[in-house]
Amino acid sequence: MYKLGVPKSTWPVLSTNKEKETWITLPHPGDSAMDITLPPFWSHPVHNNELMSREKAMAIGTCIEPDKDGNYQRGDECPMHQRTVFVAIASYRDWQCKHTVTSIFHRAKHPERIRVAVVDQIVDGDDICDEPIQETCATMPDQDICKYADQIDVYRMDAPLAVGPVFARHIGHRQYRGEYYSMQSDAHVTFTQDWDEDILQQQEATKDDMAVLTTYLTDIVNSIDEKTGKSLRSTRPIMCNTDYEGGPQGKHLRHGSQPEQKPPADLTMPQLEPWWAAGFSFSRGHFVVNVPYDFYQPMIFQGEEMSIGIRGFTIGYDFYAPQRSVCFHHYASLNKDRVNVPHFWENTKSYQGTGKRAMSRLLGIVHMNPEKSRSEWGHEEEDIYGLGAVRTPEKFYETFGIDVLKKKAQPHLCRFVADGKMHRQFIPKLRSDGMGIDYSTIKYKHKG
């Protein structure tokens, strides 16, 4: 143990595959008759149902070089270019995963401080995420996947055991080992040149240690200069558009397409937004410690963003749209090579009924189904996968116009968010120690 209940960490990190004697065996979340063996968490949540102190936050995060006493956990005394970055990728039978990993290292200004953890869900014959793009590492050792092989940590899973992105990303959170920053990305993404330096500068510009930079990504088409690797776009999406939808798992909120525009001219930092997005998330490392993906949510796709976002809000985290995009997405609708990539729901028949139970738990934890008795959903390990005590879900719902009884979202939230009104009203409420926005002082209630 390092201090304040935070484990000791170091750099470089040994692959979790080389520590299999520490792995734990649990019942598979989609079928308790099966077992699955997983790496242990580096740490369970450390927020202790209170606002995390800055001292504790600074205890989490490694530097690639230790201080004079051999300590790698140097807090904000660690120079920016030495702060480590953990990247979590969940990949389901995706041939582009290796290209994403290559892009991460190839376009980074400081690839030596990056560690990529991949949950690679495959069947025999699929492309493997940590294999080089060309030939082999023996014949072409200068490929990025070969040069940085010790910084790529892959959990390989037979695809028929896959039960959706929540479980895959849960495993990814188990691969975290105390890095300074944490990033989550889809497996079919291309990064811009010097992306790591850019996103770190944006993160630190918020002066908010509880900041999470997150958004739906713009498509890759016409987005990156192939010669320089630089972005060709001056716009970026911002998360503000969501509404209720129905389905076999019950009525729940789902994000729609998000407005993409230039940031307001008077803002020189990332912009506050209400919602969290799974496709891109960048934060301090303590975010994945305090808000781990729920082990007990198999076959969930729509809903994961409500779970992480609202749980994170209650623990004290704030969501921001990046000022500049540092990566772009390969969407199937615009990229014909992705049309035939398989999806986890090809396993639906094997796990029939589990998604509906999981959705009841998801909505119950974040107080989105108050019409249901607490006895109707599971409460396993809510101390790990539950709420914090800094803010309530009800504060979120009243602030952003969500009626969880009538299942209605007040319209036009983007009018308050996208042009900067939310940011200008809320950012003065950032605590003086940089530990999040103090929502107890915010009186705004969105009425449409």
N, C-alpha and C positions, 0 to 999 in steps of 0.2 A: 504494500500500500504506500502511495506517495504522501498525500495529506488530504484532510477534509473529506475522507471517504472516497477519494479518487485514486484509482490504481496507478502504479508506476508504469511508464511507457518509455520506449526507446526508439532509435532509428539506426539502421534500417530494420524493417519488420520481418520476422521469420514468417514464411507462408503458413497459413493455418493448416495446410495439408501436411506440414512437417510436425504438427502437434496433435496428431490423431489420437494419441493416448489420452488427451484431455477432452475429446469430443463426447457428447452425450446422446443417448438414445431415447427417443420420444415416440409416442403413438403418432402416426401420420394424421395430420389435421383433417384430411378428407376421408380417411378410413382407419378407424382406431384398431382394426384387426391387423394392420401393417405397422411396422416400426420404421423410423427414419433416423439416421445418425447425423448430427449437426455440430458445427463448432460452437463452443460456449460464447456468450457475450463477453466482451472486454469488461463491461460494467453494466449493471442494472441502472435505471434512472437515479440520478443523484440530486434531484431538485427537492426531495423530502417534503413535498406538498407545501412549498413556500417559494417566494421569489429567490432564485439562486443568487448568491452573493457574487460580486465581481471577483473576489479572491478565489472562490471555487471555480468560476468560469475560466480564470487565467491558469488554473492548475491543469486544465485539459487542453492538450495540444502540444505536439512535439516540434522541435527544431531539428534540422538535419545535423547541426553541430551542437555539442553540449557546452554548458558554461564551464568555468574553471573548476567546478566541483564535480563535473561529469554528469550534470543534470540536463536532460533533454527537454524537460517541461519548463520552459523559460518565460511563458506568458508573452505579454506584448514587448518584452525586451528582445525577443527573437527578431532578427532582421526580416523584413518582408520576403526577401528572396530565399530565405532559408526555412520558411514555414511550410510544413508538409501538407499535402492534399490527398485525401482519400476519395476515390471515385467508385461508386457502386453502379453496376450495370446488371440488369436482369435480362437475359436473352432466351427467347423461345425459338429454337430451330431456325435461327436467323443467320443467313450467310454473310450479312453485312457486319456482324459483330466484330470480326477481326479487323475490318476496315475502320470501325469506330475506335478500337483500342489503338490501332496504328496512328490515327489522326490525333488522339489525345497526346501521345508521346512526341510525335513528329512535329506538331505545331506548338508545343509548349516551349516557353523561353527557358524554363528550368525543369527539364524532365527528371532530373535526379531527385526531386522532392515529391514526386507523384507516385502513388500506389493505387493500382486498379484492381478491384475485386469484382469478379464476374460469376454470376450464377448461370451456368450454361446448361440449358435443358434440351437434350438432343436424343436422337435415335441413331443407330448405326447408319453410316453413310452421309450424315449431315456434316457441314463445315464445322470445325472446332474453333472456338473463339481465340485461343492462344496459339494457334498454328500460324506461321508466316503466310503472307499473301502469295509469295512466289517460292517455288521449290521447297527447300528445307533450310534450317539454320546452319546445318553442316556445309551446304553448298553456297548459301548466301547469308553469311552471319551478320551483315551490316543492316539488315532489316530491323525496324524499331522493335517489333515483337521479340526478336532475338536479343538485341542489345539490352533490353530492359526486362528480360524474362524473370529476373528475381523480384521485380516490382509488380508482377502480375499474379494474382492469387485467384485460382479458378476452383469453384465448387461445381463438380460435374454431376448432373442428375439425369436419370432416364426420363425422357419426356412424358411417358405415361403416368409418372408420379406427380406431374405438375398440376397444380390446382389454382393457377392464376398468379397475377403479378404481386398480390399482397404477400403470399407465401414466399415467392422467389425473392422479393425485396426484403422480407423478414430475414432470410438467410444472409442476404447481403449485409444487413445491419449487424449480424453476428460476426462478420469478417472485419469490422472496424477495430482498429487497435490503438486508438489514442491520437490520431492525426489532428493537426491544428484546424484544418478545414475539412468539410465533407461535401461532396457533390454527388448528385444522382442524375443519371442520364439514361435515355433509351439506348437500345443497341444498334440503332441505325441513324447515326448523327455524325456530322462533319464539323470539326472545330476550326476556328480562325487562328491566324498566326499570333503567337504570344498571348493566347487566350488566358493562360493562368495568371500572368501579370495584370491583365486587364480586369478580370473578375475579382481578383484580390483587392485591387485599387478601388473598384466600385463598392465592394463589401465594406472596406474600411472607411469609405467616404460617408457612410450612414452614421458613423460614430455610435452605432447601436450593436452591442455584442449579441443581442437577441435577434438580429436581422437575418432573414432568410430571403435570398434573391431567387425568385421563382416565376416561371411563366410557361405558357404553351409556346413551342418553338415555331418560327417561320420556316416555310419549306426552303430546301436548298436551292431550288431553281432560281438562277440569276441573283444569288446571294453572296457568293464568294469569288473574288478574283483568283483565278487558277494560278497566275504567275506569282502573285505576292502572298496569297493566302489571307488577304485582308477582306473584311466585310464590305460589300457594296451597298449596304442598306443604312439609312439613318433613322429608320422606324423600328419599333419593337412592340410586341403585344403586351397588354396589361390585363390582369385577371379581375374582371368585374361582372361578367355576364353568366348568371346561373338561374335555373328554374327547376321546378319539380317535374318529374316524369314518372310514369307508372311502368310496371313490368312484372314478370313472374316472381321477383324478389320483394315486391311491395313498392310503394311510392317513396321516392327519395330525390334529393337534389342532384342535378347533373350540370356540369359546366357546359355551356355552348361555345360557339366560336367567339373569340375575343377580339376586341378592337385593336387594330395595329396603327400606330401613328407616331410621329416624332414626340419626344418628351417635351413638356412645356418649356418654353425658352428660359423662364426664370429659375428652373430647377437645375442644379449642378451635381446631383446625386441620384441614386435610384429612388423610385417613387412609391410611396405607400399604396398598398392595395389590400383588399380584404381576404382574398382567396389564395390557397396554395395549389401548385400544379405538380403532378408526379413526373412529367417528362423532363423537367429541368429544375433542379433545386440546388442552391449553393449556400452554405452556412458555416458557422463555426462547428467544430466537431461535436460539441456537446448537444447539438440538436438531435443527432441520431442516437445518442446515449439516452436522452430524456424522452424522446418520442419514437420508440422503436415500432416497426410494423407489427401488427397483432398476429400472433401465431394462430389464433383461433378464427380466422376469416378466410376459409377456403372458398374458391370459385367466386370471388368478388372481383369485379372489374370496375363498373360504375359504383362509386362509393368510397374507394380508397382515399380520394383526395379530401372528402369530407372528414373522414376519420383522422387522418394525419393533421389536416389543417385546423380543425376545431380543437382537437386534443392539444396541438401545439399552442394555439391561442390561449388555452386555459393555463398552460405552463408559463406563459409570458412571452412567447415568440411573436415577432412582427414580420409581415410579408411585404416584400418590395418587388416591383418590376425592375429588372436591370435597365440601366440607362442605355446600354449598348448590348446587342446580342453577340455572344462569343461562340455560338454553335448554331447549326441549322439542321432541320429534320428532313429525312427522306420519307415523304408520305406516299402511300401506295397510289392515291388518286392522281398523282403527278409523276410517278416513277414506275413505269410498266414492269421493271425488273422485280418489284416488290409485290406484285399482284398475287403471286402464288405462294408467298411465305405462309407457313401454317400458323395457327393460333391455338392457345391452350384449350379453347372450348371444344376442340376435337375430342377432349377427354370427358365431356359433360356426362355421358351415359354412365361412366364409371363412378361418378360422384354425385349421382342424382339426389337432390334435396338438400345437399350440404350448403349450397349458396343461400337458400332462403333462411336457414337457421343463422348463418353467419351474418346476413344483412340485419336480422333482428338484433343481434348482439352489437353490431356496428352502430346502428341507430340508437339503441338503448344506452350505450356508453356515452354518446354525445348528446343525450336528452332530446333526440329528434322524434321519438315515438312515445310521447307521454301518455297516449291513450292506451298503451299496453302495460300490463302488469310486469313488474321486474321479474316475476317468476317465469315469464315466457321466454327469457333469453339467458344464455350462459354468462357466468361471472368469473370464469377462471382467470386467475392472475391479473386482476384489475389493478393491483399495485404496480404492475409493470406496464400494462397496456391501457390504462385508464386515464382519467383527467388529472390536471394539476389543480392548485388552489389559488393561483394568482388572479385569475378571472374566471367567470362562469360561462358556460355555453349560452345561457340566457342573455348575458351582456352582449355577446356576439350577435345573437338573433335580433335583439331590440335595436342594436346599433345599425345593422345592415338590412333590416326590413324583412326578416324571415319569420313567418307565422307557422310554427311547427304543429299546431293543432289543426288549422285549416289547410295546411300543406300548400302555402302560397308564399311566393317571393314578391315583394313589392317591386314594380318595374322601375327602369331608368336609373339603376344604381350606377351605371357607367357614366351618367352625367355628373355625378358627384365625385367619381374616382378618376376618370380618364384625363380630365383637364387640370387636375391637381388640387381640387377643393379639399378632398380628404387629406392629402399630404399637408397642405398649408394649415389646416385646422388642427391636425393631430400631432405633427412633428414637434411643435413647441412643448408637447407633453412628454417628450422623451426624458427619462430620469437623468439626473445630473451625473450619475455614475455610468451611464450608457447601458443600463440593464433593462431596456425595453420601454415602450410607451406606457404611461400610467393611465389606464382606461377608467380608473375611478374618478378622474377629473373630466372625462369626456361625456358631454350631455347630448350629443347628436343622436337622433333617431330617424332613420331613413323612412320616408313616407311615400316615396314614388314621385 
